[in-house]
């Protein structure tokens, strides 16, 4: 998707387009795997009943930048803010872990995007439920 999952950036610069080089695609996949494992081990234990997932990672074709789309569930404002702070606080440790586990000459700079797709889906479901509950069924006469 061109809008990178409608995410909101920790850095408001333009969102990266889909990489075209095979190496960038492969590195994105490897970084996503390492980042997901890292977040499960380091960030999630600090949160109670919260799921933080790396749902997409894009590496620029020049391999200088990596963008990670992060999904946080449940979608409560206070929980999301706490999870975002923990992810950003752990970013330097995440980079070090990626540097040790993914083979590359130079480690890309990381940017994080907060995916709100599920939050939007939950809101749509609430609106549909409200519509369904407020309309009385047609009477047969």
C-alpha positions, 0 to 999 in steps of 0.5 A: 500500500502506498500509504504504508498501512495508513500509519502515523509516523513518529517522524512526520516526513514522507512515507517510503515507497515500496522497495524495488531491489531484492536486497532491500526487500530481503533485509526488510523481511529479516529486520521485521523478524528480528524486530518482532522477536525483540519487541515480544521479549523486551517491550511486551513484558512491560505491558499487561495484556497488550500485543505489539506487532511489527506488521510491515518493514520497508528498507529503502533501495539505498539501504540507508533507511528502514521504516517499521509499521507497528500495531498495538492492540487493544486500541485504548489511548493510554495503552497505545501511548505507553506502548509507543513510548516503550518502543521508542525508548527501546529503539537503540537496543533494537538497532543493536540487536538487528546489527548483531543478527542481520548481516549488512555493511551499514545499519539503516536508520529506523523510523516507526509508524503506528498502524491504526487500521484495526482501530479504524475497523473497530470504530466502523464495527461500533458504528454499524452495531449502533445503526443495527441496534437503533433501527427497529425491524420493519413490521409486517402488516 
